[in-house]
Amino acid sequence: MTYFEAYILTRLDPLKSLFLSLSNKGIGVLIIIFIIYFTMFLLPVSLEDQEEEQQRRIRKIKNIFFFLIIPLYCLSFIIATLIPTSKEMAFIYIAPAIVNNKDVQKTIQKIPELSGLGLEYINELLKTKIEEIKK
């Protein structure tokens, strides 16, 4: 593991928190924009221009909502979801190194033999203890 990888490992949790807060702030901005544009509908407009003005305001709200707020919110939420925590990153980095270690693989292959030897050893210990108790 290099120094840069160690640094990245320690910075993952704050980075994830940053993107989650950005997505939460996006919801707040969305609510504020809707309040502002909703109040625009309540402003008086002359009867002649009312239909045209209302359509313009609706288009403006839709444009802001669909082309600015939703993509930013989705992007920040997706990035926050994809960033692993430092524990997850440690597992991602260390688990393959442990599993692919040749010594560990040799030990795993010898588990049946080792367990058999362990049982024989425990059996001999029990026999000696039983003989000591009988005496």
C-alpha positions as MATLAB code, in Angstrom:
seq = 'MTYFEAYILTRLDPLKSLFLSLSNKGIGVLIIIFIIYFTMFLLPVSLEDQEEEQQRRIRKIKNIFFFLIIPLYCLSFIIATLIPTSKEMAFIYIAPAIVNNKDVQKTIQKIPELSGLGLEYINELLKTKIEEIKK';
ca = [
       0.000    0.000    0.000;
       1.429    3.339   -1.019;
       1.109    6.602    0.910;
      -1.430    7.889   -1.599;
      -3.591    4.781   -1.216;
      -3.448    5.151    2.568;
      -4.444    8.804    2.231;
      -7.389    7.930   -0.028;
      -8.454    5.240    2.446;
      -8.626    7.822    5.234;
     -10.500   10.396    3.088;
     -13.345    8.154    1.872;
     -15.755    8.747    4.760;
     -15.572   12.579    4.581;
     -15.908   12.417    0.802;
     -19.016   10.280    1.089;
     -20.449   12.681    3.678;
     -19.783   15.595    1.326;
     -21.776   14.077   -1.521;
     -24.615   13.028    0.784;
     -24.858   16.575    2.123;
     -24.824   17.909   -1.453;
     -27.735   15.660   -2.349;
     -29.609   16.758    0.785;
     -28.952   20.410   -0.037;
     -30.252   19.723   -3.537;
     -33.592   18.746   -2.054;
     -33.618   21.981   -0.039;
     -32.852   24.056   -3.118;
     -35.589   22.250   -4.997;
     -38.124   23.115   -2.302;
     -37.032   26.759   -2.235;
     -37.294   27.060   -6.016;
     -40.772   25.583   -5.981;
     -41.846   28.020   -3.282;
     -40.466   30.962   -5.254;
     -42.084   29.932   -8.520;
     -45.332   29.012   -6.829;
     -45.530   32.535   -5.479;
     -44.981   33.787   -9.039;
     -48.311   32.205   -9.937;
     -49.983   34.227   -7.223;
     -48.685   37.553   -8.553;
     -51.295   39.525  -10.471;
     -51.070   39.451  -14.258;
     -53.297   41.351  -16.680;
     -56.118   39.280  -18.119;
     -54.810   39.603  -21.668;
     -51.399   38.163  -20.880;
     -52.490   35.757  -18.176;
     -52.576   32.582  -20.280;
     -49.301   33.310  -22.055;
     -47.559   34.391  -18.839;
     -48.744   31.288  -17.009;
     -47.434   29.015  -19.774;
     -44.067   30.823  -19.704;
     -43.794   30.385  -15.941;
     -44.659   26.699  -16.161;
     -42.004   26.167  -18.852;
     -39.464   27.954  -16.689;
     -40.239   25.759  -13.692;
     -40.036   22.602  -15.787;
     -36.723   23.658  -17.331;
     -35.151   24.379  -13.969;
     -36.517   21.202  -12.447;
     -35.686   18.775  -15.244;
     -32.419   20.194  -16.528;
     -30.758   21.488  -13.368;
     -32.047   20.199  -10.050;
     -32.860   16.558  -10.815;
     -29.563   15.770  -12.615;
     -27.480   17.434   -9.891;
     -29.350   15.633   -7.135;
     -29.141   12.281   -8.898;
     -25.457   12.698   -9.700;
     -24.465   13.622   -6.158;
     -26.585   10.819   -4.693;
     -25.130    8.232   -7.092;
     -21.578    9.349   -6.353;
     -22.259    9.190   -2.606;
     -23.689    5.714   -3.001;
     -20.740    4.429   -5.018;
     -18.014    5.731   -2.684;
     -17.146    2.969   -0.208;
     -16.535    3.649    3.461;
     -13.008    3.246    4.787;
     -13.915   -0.160    6.245;
     -15.321   -1.348    2.934;
     -12.275   -0.048    1.076;
      -9.941   -1.790    3.515;
     -11.813   -5.020    2.865;
     -11.683   -4.476   -0.902;
      -7.938   -3.864   -0.706;
      -6.924   -6.490    1.859;
      -9.268   -9.454    1.242;
      -7.886  -10.427   -2.181;
      -4.326  -10.172   -0.851;
      -5.175  -12.564    1.970;
      -7.175  -14.999   -0.145;
      -4.594  -15.081   -2.948;
      -1.667  -15.557   -0.570;
       0.080  -18.845   -1.419;
       0.780  -19.681    2.230;
      -2.892  -19.262    3.132;
      -3.929  -21.474    0.204;
      -1.457  -24.165    1.302;
      -2.835  -24.010    4.825;
      -6.413  -24.306    3.568;
      -5.479  -27.397    1.570;
      -3.955  -28.977    4.707;
      -6.976  -28.318    6.974;
      -8.326  -31.908    6.800;
      -4.893  -33.298    7.680;
      -4.405  -30.742   10.468;
      -7.830  -31.433   11.945;
      -7.117  -35.166   11.944;
      -3.804  -34.603   13.720;
      -5.518  -32.291   16.198;
      -8.127  -34.931   17.000;
      -5.433  -37.556   17.516;
      -3.536  -35.211   19.847;
      -6.662  -34.412   21.875;
      -7.507  -38.118   22.036;
      -4.038  -38.907   23.422;
      -4.331  -36.080   25.970;
      -7.698  -37.405   27.143;
      -6.304  -40.916   27.495;
      -3.390  -39.685   29.607;
      -5.695  -37.584   31.816;
      -8.059  -40.522   32.300;
      -5.133  -42.761   33.273;
      -3.876  -40.109   35.728;
      -7.329  -39.840   37.321;
      -7.633  -43.609   37.629;
      -4.300  -43.802   39.457;
];
